[in-house]
Amino acid sequence: MMTLIGKLFDVESEAIERKLEPDAVHALRAERSRPVLDRIREKLEELRGQTSDQGTLAKALTYLANQWPTLVRFLEDGRVPLHNNACEVAIRPIGIGRKNWLFAGSERGGHAAATIYTLIESCRRAGVDPFLFLRDVLVRVGTHPASRVHELVPVSWKTLFGSAPAR
């Protein structure tokens, strides 16, 4: 199984190395990754028939079978990564700080902290300095029309206000 999984990552490495556009990645995956996934599925069914229903391997195989639609999702769109490393990196600070947040003071304080962390991570994903964003938006939000609140999310703010400080 590990060898087969390695082949999937080889295809991804080739797509990155060749700097393929999403449509070309989709085609490459259809040609090279789908047969590997078909073999993994065959191996899954083969192993399920050889193991007891109670063992660790059986539980892992059941998990794989249950997650299969999610696993193969990357075949449908060349923009979807094979792995979720970017997500894991993005949420790592939350996992590290989890014990500290037990003492947020209240449920409301926890919600406030979650909102701030979400805004900061959204800034990072949009290539916006979180400090500049928050400083500007906190001044701007009081007079900004509610019907245009979507302009104050980091990706839109960068385009509209990124270089113009609030008055």
SVG drawing of the C-alpha trace seen along z (x, -y; Angstrom):
<svg xmlns="http://www.w3.org/2000/svg" viewBox="-27 -61 37 75">
<polyline fill="none" stroke="black" stroke-width="0.4" points="0.0,0.0 2.8,-2.4 4.4,-1.8 1.1,-2.6 0.6,-5.7 4.1,-6.8 3.2,-6.5 0.3,-8.9 2.8,-11.4 5.2,-10.8 2.4,-11.9 1.9,-15.1 5.6,-15.8 5.7,-15.5 2.8,-17.9 4.6,-20.4 7.9,-19.9 6.3,-20.4 4.3,-23.5 1.1,-22.1 -2.1,-24.1 -5.2,-22.6 -6.7,-21.1 -3.4,-19.4 -3.0,-18.2 -6.6,-16.7 -5.6,-14.9 -2.4,-13.6 -4.2,-12.3 -6.8,-10.6 -4.1,-8.8 -1.7,-8.0 -3.3,-8.3 -6.7,-6.7 -5.1,-3.3 -3.1,-3.4 -6.3,-4.2 -8.0,-1.3 -5.2,1.0 -5.4,-0.4 -9.2,0.3 -8.5,3.8 -5.9,4.3 -8.4,2.9 -11.1,5.4 -8.6,8.2 -7.3,7.4 -10.7,7.0 -11.5,10.5 -8.4,11.8 -8.8,10.1 -11.0,10.5 -13.6,7.8 -12.1,6.9 -8.4,6.2 -6.6,3.0 -6.0,3.7 -9.7,4.3 -10.5,1.0 -8.0,-0.8 -9.4,0.8 -13.0,-0.2 -11.8,-3.7 -10.2,-3.8 -13.4,-2.4 -15.5,-5.0 -13.2,-7.8 -12.9,-6.7 -15.1,-9.4 -13.0,-12.1 -9.8,-10.4 -10.6,-10.3 -11.9,-13.9 -8.6,-15.2 -9.2,-13.3 -12.1,-15.5 -10.3,-18.9 -6.7,-19.7 -6.7,-22.4 -7.5,-20.1 -4.3,-18.8 -3.7,-15.1 -2.9,-15.9 -4.2,-18.4 -0.7,-19.6 -1.6,-23.3 -4.7,-22.9 -2.6,-21.1 0.0,-23.8 -2.7,-26.5 -4.4,-24.9 -1.2,-23.9 -1.2,-27.1 -4.7,-26.2 -3.6,-22.8 -0.5,-24.2 -2.5,-26.8 -5.5,-24.7 -4.7,-24.3 -4.1,-28.0 -7.5,-28.7 -9.2,-26.7 -8.7,-29.9 -10.3,-32.3 -12.5,-33.5 -15.8,-32.6 -17.5,-31.0 -17.9,-34.5 -14.1,-35.0 -13.5,-31.7 -15.7,-32.8 -13.8,-36.2 -10.5,-34.4 -11.6,-32.0 -12.8,-35.0 -9.5,-36.8 -7.5,-33.6 -9.7,-33.1 -9.1,-36.7 -5.4,-36.4 -5.1,-33.2 -7.4,-34.6 -4.9,-37.5 -2.0,-35.2 -3.7,-33.2 -4.5,-36.4 -0.9,-37.8 -2.1,-40.6 -0.2,-41.8 -2.6,-41.0 -1.6,-44.0 -2.2,-46.5 -5.4,-44.8 -6.8,-44.8 -5.6,-48.4 -7.3,-49.7 -10.5,-47.6 -11.1,-48.4 -11.1,-52.1 -13.1,-51.7 -15.8,-49.3 -17.7,-52.0 -18.5,-54.0 -18.5,-51.3 -21.9,-50.5 -23.2,-47.1 -24.4,-46.3 -20.7,-46.3 -19.2,-44.3 -17.8,-41.8 -15.3,-44.4 -13.7,-44.1 -12.6,-40.4 -8.9,-40.2 -8.9,-39.2 -11.2,-42.0 -9.7,-44.5 -6.3,-43.9 -7.6,-45.0 -9.8,-47.9 -7.9,-49.4 -4.6,-47.6 -2.6,-50.7 -5.0,-53.4 -5.2,-53.9 -8.6,-54.5 -9.4,-58.1"/>
</svg>
